[in-house]
Amino acid sequence: LAGVLSRCSRESDLVARWGGEEFAISTPDSTLPNALRFAERLRQTGQDTPLVIGDLTIKMTISVGVALLGETD
């Protein structure tokens, strides 16, 4: 999952592990519509990227939330 998040993120974004299964991504200078599109792209990419461990293939699902800090205009 960390690889999926890193591949989908821009160089200026900060991808960090927040807890056991939680991650946070800071996307500076992003508008709310762009952040929502980014969140959907992350969700879809995670769904489309199976996790393969030996002979086992696991399908991932991702829940995503978006929060805006600062000016909303």
A tleap script that builds the chain and sets N, CA, C and O, in Angstrom:
source leaprc.protein.ff14SB
mol = sequence {
  NLEU ALA GLY VAL LEU SER ARG CYS SER ARG
  GLU SER ASP LEU VAL ALA ARG TRP GLY GLY
  GLU GLU PHE ALA ILE SER THR PRO ASP SER
  THR LEU PRO ASN ALA LEU ARG PHE ALA GLU
  ARG LEU ARG GLN THR GLY GLN ASP THR PRO
  LEU VAL ILE GLY ASP LEU THR ILE LYS MET
  THR ILE SER VAL GLY VAL ALA LEU LEU GLY
  GLU THR CASP
}
set mol.1.N position { 0.829 -1.201 0.000 }
set mol.1.CA position { 0.000 0.000 0.000 }
set mol.1.C position { 0.865 1.254 0.000 }
set mol.1.O position { 0.541 2.230 -0.676 }
set mol.2.N position { 1.951 1.236 0.744 }
set mol.2.CA position { 2.836 2.403 0.778 }
set mol.2.C position { 3.365 2.714 -0.625 }
set mol.2.O position { 3.486 3.882 -0.996 }
set mol.3.N position { 3.676 1.681 -1.397 }
set mol.3.CA position { 4.142 1.884 -2.767 }
set mol.3.C position { 3.079 2.520 -3.638 }
set mol.3.O position { 3.384 3.407 -4.435 }
set mol.4.N position { 1.836 2.082 -3.503 }
set mol.4.CA position { 0.721 2.670 -4.260 }
set mol.4.C position { 0.588 4.142 -3.916 }
set mol.4.O position { 0.458 4.981 -4.808 }
set mol.5.N position { 0.618 4.463 -2.628 }
set mol.5.CA position { 0.472 5.862 -2.209 }
set mol.5.C position { 1.614 6.719 -2.738 }
set mol.5.O position { 1.390 7.838 -3.198 }
set mol.6.N position { 2.821 6.205 -2.675 }
set mol.6.CA position { 3.973 6.960 -3.170 }
set mol.6.C position { 3.918 7.162 -4.673 }
set mol.6.O position { 4.232 8.246 -5.165 }
set mol.7.N position { 3.520 6.122 -5.414 }
set mol.7.CA position { 3.445 6.247 -6.876 }
set mol.7.C position { 2.381 7.235 -7.314 }
set mol.7.O position { 2.548 7.906 -8.332 }
set mol.8.N position { 1.291 7.338 -6.568 }
set mol.8.CA position { 0.195 8.240 -6.937 }
set mol.8.C position { 0.459 9.682 -6.522 }
set mol.8.O position { -0.189 10.601 -7.022 }
set mol.9.N position { 1.397 9.882 -5.618 }
set mol.9.CA position { 1.651 11.211 -5.057 }
set mol.9.C position { 2.654 11.998 -5.894 }
set mol.9.O position { 3.461 11.441 -6.639 }
set mol.10.N position { 2.568 13.316 -5.737 }
set mol.10.CA position { 3.542 14.202 -6.385 }
set mol.10.C position { 4.804 14.264 -5.536 }
set mol.10.O position { 4.789 13.884 -4.365 }
set mol.11.N position { 5.869 14.731 -6.113 }
set mol.11.CA position { 7.129 14.866 -5.384 }
set mol.11.C position { 6.982 15.825 -4.205 }
set mol.11.O position { 7.654 15.658 -3.187 }
set mol.12.N position { 6.112 16.825 -4.330 }
set mol.12.CA position { 5.929 17.811 -3.265 }
set mol.12.C position { 5.000 17.318 -2.150 }
set mol.12.O position { 4.897 17.973 -1.113 }
set mol.13.N position { 4.326 16.185 -2.338 }
set mol.13.CA position { 3.424 15.632 -1.325 }
set mol.13.C position { 4.221 14.894 -0.255 }
set mol.13.O position { 5.330 14.424 -0.507 }
set mol.14.N position { 3.651 14.799 0.924 }
set mol.14.CA position { 4.279 14.066 2.022 }
set mol.14.C position { 3.391 12.872 2.362 }
set mol.14.O position { 2.247 13.040 2.785 }
set mol.15.N position { 3.927 11.667 2.175 }
set mol.15.CA position { 3.213 10.433 2.497 }
set mol.15.C position { 3.804 9.890 3.784 }
set mol.15.O position { 5.016 9.691 3.875 }
set mol.16.N position { 2.953 9.646 4.792 }
set mol.16.CA position { 3.446 9.177 6.090 }
set mol.16.C position { 2.513 8.124 6.673 }
set mol.16.O position { 1.300 8.169 6.467 }
set mol.17.N position { 3.088 7.187 7.394 }
set mol.17.CA position { 2.284 6.206 8.111 }
set mol.17.C position { 1.787 6.863 9.389 }
set mol.17.O position { 2.581 7.413 10.153 }
set mol.18.N position { 0.487 6.810 9.628 }
set mol.18.CA position { -0.130 7.477 10.774 }
set mol.18.C position { -0.277 6.512 11.941 }
set mol.18.O position { -0.164 6.906 13.102 }
set mol.19.N position { -0.529 5.257 11.630 }
set mol.19.CA position { -0.726 4.242 12.666 }
set mol.19.C position { -0.550 2.880 12.041 }
set mol.19.O position { 0.106 2.749 11.007 }
set mol.20.N position { -1.127 1.863 12.653 }
set mol.20.CA position { -0.984 0.506 12.144 }
set mol.20.C position { -1.389 0.363 10.695 }
set mol.20.O position { -0.591 -0.089 9.874 }
set mol.21.N position { -2.607 0.737 10.363 }
set mol.21.CA position { -3.103 0.625 8.995 }
set mol.21.C position { -3.501 1.970 8.415 }
set mol.21.O position { -4.140 2.029 7.365 }
set mol.22.N position { -3.133 3.040 9.085 }
set mol.22.CA position { -3.523 4.365 8.636 }
set mol.22.C position { -2.337 5.103 8.033 }
set mol.22.O position { -1.205 4.999 8.506 }
set mol.23.N position { -2.632 5.849 6.978 }
set mol.23.CA position { -1.637 6.692 6.333 }
set mol.23.C position { -2.211 8.095 6.205 }
set mol.23.O position { -3.429 8.271 6.167 }
set mol.24.N position { -1.346 9.085 6.139 }
set mol.24.CA position { -1.751 10.468 5.906 }
set mol.24.C position { -0.912 11.007 4.756 }
set mol.24.O position { 0.269 10.686 4.627 }
set mol.25.N position { -1.536 11.825 3.932 }
set mol.25.CA position { -0.818 12.452 2.817 }
set mol.25.C position { -1.117 13.941 2.852 }
set mol.25.O position { -2.276 14.356 2.813 }
set mol.26.N position { -0.071 14.730 2.927 }
set mol.26.CA position { -0.196 16.181 2.847 }
set mol.26.C position { 0.058 16.585 1.402 }
set mol.26.O position { 1.085 16.235 0.820 }
set mol.27.N position { -0.886 17.326 0.827 }
set mol.27.CA position { -0.761 17.758 -0.574 }
set mol.27.C position { -0.780 19.290 -0.618 }
set mol.27.O position { -1.819 19.896 -0.878 }
set mol.28.N position { 0.366 19.903 -0.365 }
set mol.28.CA position { 0.418 21.367 -0.327 }
set mol.28.C position { 0.015 21.981 -1.666 }
set mol.28.O position { 0.247 21.409 -2.731 }
set mol.29.N position { -0.591 23.154 -1.579 }
set mol.29.CA position { -0.992 23.925 -2.763 }
set mol.29.C position { -1.993 23.176 -3.634 }
set mol.29.O position { -2.022 23.372 -4.849 }
set mol.30.N position { -2.810 22.326 -3.033 }
set mol.30.CA position { -3.839 21.613 -3.784 }
set mol.30.C position { -5.189 22.237 -3.480 }
set mol.30.O position { -5.451 22.628 -2.342 }
set mol.31.N position { -6.038 22.333 -4.476 }
set mol.31.CA position { -7.396 22.819 -4.267 }
set mol.31.C position { -8.264 21.659 -3.794 }
set mol.31.O position { -7.882 20.498 -3.939 }
set mol.32.N position { -9.422 21.965 -3.234 }
set mol.32.CA position { -10.319 20.910 -2.782 }
set mol.32.C position { -10.748 19.995 -3.936 }
set mol.32.O position { -10.715 18.776 -3.770 }
set mol.33.N position { -11.148 20.530 -5.100 }
set mol.33.CA position { -11.501 19.623 -6.203 }
set mol.33.C position { -10.343 18.716 -6.623 }
set mol.33.O position { -10.556 17.540 -6.918 }
set mol.34.N position { -9.124 19.252 -6.653 }
set mol.34.CA position { -7.962 18.423 -7.003 }
set mol.34.C position { -7.697 17.363 -5.930 }
set mol.34.O position { -7.347 16.228 -6.253 }
set mol.35.N position { -7.862 17.729 -4.660 }
set mol.35.CA position { -7.661 16.767 -3.576 }
set mol.35.C position { -8.694 15.642 -3.652 }
set mol.35.O position { -8.368 14.484 -3.390 }
set mol.36.N position { -9.923 15.972 -4.005 }
set mol.36.CA position { -10.961 14.941 -4.143 }
set mol.36.C position { -10.648 13.998 -5.308 }
set mol.36.O position { -10.834 12.787 -5.191 }
set mol.37.N position { -10.178 14.543 -6.423 }
set mol.37.CA position { -9.787 13.693 -7.557 }
set mol.37.C position { -8.603 12.795 -7.176 }
set mol.37.O position { -8.565 11.617 -7.533 }
set mol.38.N position { -7.652 13.360 -6.456 }
set mol.38.CA position { -6.493 12.601 -5.989 }
set mol.38.C position { -6.939 11.454 -5.070 }
set mol.38.O position { -6.461 10.328 -5.203 }
set mol.39.N position { -7.843 11.743 -4.152 }
set mol.39.CA position { -8.344 10.718 -3.232 }
set mol.39.C position { -9.029 9.590 -4.003 }
set mol.39.O position { -8.825 8.417 -3.688 }
set mol.40.N position { -9.827 9.925 -4.995 }
set mol.40.CA position { -10.494 8.889 -5.790 }
set mol.40.C position { -9.482 8.084 -6.590 }
set mol.40.O position { -9.632 6.870 -6.729 }
set mol.41.N position { -8.450 8.743 -7.120 }
set mol.41.CA position { -7.405 8.022 -7.856 }
set mol.41.C position { -6.670 7.050 -6.929 }
set mol.41.O position { -6.360 5.927 -7.329 }
set mol.42.N position { -6.389 7.475 -5.696 }
set mol.42.CA position { -5.767 6.583 -4.720 }
set mol.42.C position { -6.651 5.371 -4.445 }
set mol.42.O position { -6.183 4.232 -4.439 }
set mol.43.N position { -7.940 5.636 -4.218 }
set mol.43.CA position { -8.866 4.558 -3.917 }
set mol.43.C position { -8.941 3.554 -5.060 }
set mol.43.O position { -8.901 2.344 -4.839 }
set mol.44.N position { -9.052 4.068 -6.283 }
set mol.44.CA position { -9.161 3.196 -7.453 }
set mol.44.C position { -7.861 2.428 -7.693 }
set mol.44.O position { -7.894 1.236 -8.000 }
set mol.45.N position { -6.727 3.097 -7.556 }
set mol.45.CA position { -5.440 2.430 -7.766 }
set mol.45.C position { -5.234 1.329 -6.741 }
set mol.45.O position { -4.746 0.251 -7.082 }
set mol.46.N position { -5.597 1.582 -5.495 }
set mol.46.CA position { -5.498 0.546 -4.472 }
set mol.46.C position { -6.368 -0.648 -4.801 }
set mol.46.O position { -5.948 -1.793 -4.636 }
set mol.47.N position { -7.571 -0.389 -5.264 }
set mol.47.CA position { -8.493 -1.463 -5.645 }
set mol.47.C position { -7.966 -2.264 -6.827 }
set mol.47.O position { -8.164 -3.477 -6.899 }
set mol.48.N position { -7.299 -1.589 -7.749 }
set mol.48.CA position { -6.801 -2.238 -8.968 }
set mol.48.C position { -5.433 -2.891 -8.805 }
set mol.48.O position { -4.948 -3.534 -9.736 }
set mol.49.N position { -4.798 -2.740 -7.636 }
set mol.49.CA position { -3.453 -3.256 -7.412 }
set mol.49.C position { -3.499 -4.395 -6.395 }
set mol.49.O position { -3.573 -4.138 -5.194 }
set mol.50.N position { -3.458 -5.635 -6.846 }
set mol.50.CA position { -3.488 -6.745 -5.885 }
set mol.50.C position { -2.151 -6.861 -5.143 }
set mol.50.O position { -1.090 -6.549 -5.684 }
set mol.51.N position { -2.235 -7.308 -3.918 }
set mol.51.CA position { -1.051 -7.575 -3.109 }
set mol.51.C position { -0.726 -9.054 -3.268 }
set mol.51.O position { -1.532 -9.913 -2.907 }
set mol.52.N position { 0.452 -9.353 -3.807 }
set mol.52.CA position { 0.845 -10.745 -4.056 }
set mol.52.C position { 1.934 -11.137 -3.066 }
set mol.52.O position { 2.996 -10.516 -3.013 }
set mol.53.N position { 1.655 -12.175 -2.284 }
set mol.53.CA position { 2.613 -12.709 -1.320 }
set mol.53.C position { 2.728 -14.200 -1.612 }
set mol.53.O position { 1.857 -14.986 -1.241 }
set mol.54.N position { 3.822 -14.582 -2.286 }
set mol.54.CA position { 3.989 -15.979 -2.690 }
set mol.54.C position { 2.876 -16.398 -3.633 }
set mol.54.O position { 2.696 -15.795 -4.691 }
set mol.55.N position { 2.125 -17.428 -3.255 }
set mol.55.CA position { 1.012 -17.911 -4.062 }
set mol.55.C position { -0.312 -17.235 -3.711 }
set mol.55.O position { -1.343 -17.527 -4.317 }
set mol.56.N position { -0.281 -16.343 -2.744 }
set mol.56.CA position { -1.496 -15.692 -2.260 }
set mol.56.C position { -1.661 -14.318 -2.911 }
set mol.56.O position { -0.725 -13.519 -2.929 }
set mol.57.N position { -2.849 -14.050 -3.442 }
set mol.57.CA position { -3.168 -12.737 -4.004 }
set mol.57.C position { -4.299 -12.130 -3.184 }
set mol.57.O position { -5.356 -12.739 -3.022 }
set mol.58.N position { -4.067 -10.927 -2.670 }
set mol.58.CA position { -5.043 -10.240 -1.822 }
set mol.58.C position { -5.497 -8.966 -2.529 }
set mol.58.O position { -4.671 -8.175 -2.986 }
set mol.59.N position { -6.801 -8.771 -2.616 }
set mol.59.CA position { -7.349 -7.553 -3.185 }
set mol.59.C position { -7.467 -6.499 -2.084 }
set mol.59.O position { -7.993 -6.783 -1.009 }
set mol.60.N position { -6.984 -5.296 -2.345 }
set mol.60.CA position { -7.030 -4.223 -1.351 }
set mol.60.C position { -8.258 -3.352 -1.562 }
set mol.60.O position { -8.740 -3.190 -2.683 }
set mol.61.N position { -8.752 -2.796 -0.463 }
set mol.61.CA position { -9.725 -1.716 -0.520 }
set mol.61.C position { -9.180 -0.597 0.357 }
set mol.61.O position { -8.507 -0.852 1.356 }
set mol.62.N position { -9.471 0.627 -0.018 }
set mol.62.CA position { -8.966 1.781 0.709 }
set mol.62.C position { -10.131 2.721 0.998 }
set mol.62.O position { -10.930 3.016 0.109 }
set mol.63.N position { -10.227 3.185 2.224 }
set mol.63.CA position { -11.169 4.244 2.589 }
set mol.63.C position { -10.379 5.540 2.654 }
set mol.63.O position { -9.301 5.584 3.245 }
set mol.64.N position { -10.905 6.587 2.054 }
set mol.64.CA position { -10.170 7.852 1.944 }
set mol.64.C position { -11.045 8.993 2.447 }
set mol.64.O position { -12.243 9.047 2.166 }
set mol.65.N position { -10.436 9.890 3.182 }
set mol.65.CA position { -11.085 11.126 3.601 }
set mol.65.C position { -10.232 12.303 3.181 }
set mol.65.O position { -9.017 12.176 3.027 }
set mol.66.N position { -10.871 13.456 2.994 }
set mol.66.CA position { -10.154 14.669 2.577 }
set mol.66.C position { -10.499 15.789 3.556 }
set mol.66.O position { -11.664 15.983 3.906 }
set mol.67.N position { -9.487 16.515 3.988 }
set mol.67.CA position { -9.676 17.680 4.840 }
set mol.67.C position { -8.892 18.836 4.256 }
set mol.67.O position { -7.802 18.648 3.716 }
set mol.68.N position { -9.446 20.031 4.364 }
set mol.68.CA position { -8.802 21.229 3.826 }
set mol.68.C position { -8.377 22.110 4.992 }
set mol.68.O position { -9.168 22.379 5.896 }
set mol.69.N position { -7.143 22.551 4.969 }
set mol.69.CA position { -6.606 23.419 6.017 }
set mol.69.C position { -6.375 24.798 5.438 }
set mol.69.O position { -5.729 24.932 4.399 }
set mol.70.N position { -6.888 25.817 6.084 }
set mol.70.CA position { -6.631 27.190 5.643 }
set mol.70.C position { -7.796 27.772 4.857 }
set mol.70.O position { -8.951 27.393 5.054 }
set mol.71.N position { -7.477 28.692 3.970 }
set mol.71.CA position { -8.481 29.406 3.178 }
set mol.71.C position { -9.298 28.461 2.324 }
set mol.71.O position { -8.760 27.493 1.786 }
set mol.72.N position { -10.584 28.722 2.191 }
set mol.72.CA position { -11.448 27.900 1.356 }
set mol.72.C position { -11.894 28.634 0.093 }
set mol.72.O position { -12.622 28.071 -0.724 }
set mol.73.N position { -11.468 29.869 -0.071 }
set mol.73.CA position { -11.866 30.649 -1.270 }
set mol.73.C position { -10.986 30.314 -2.439 }
set mol.73.O position { -11.166 30.865 -3.525 }
savepdb mol mol.pdb
quit
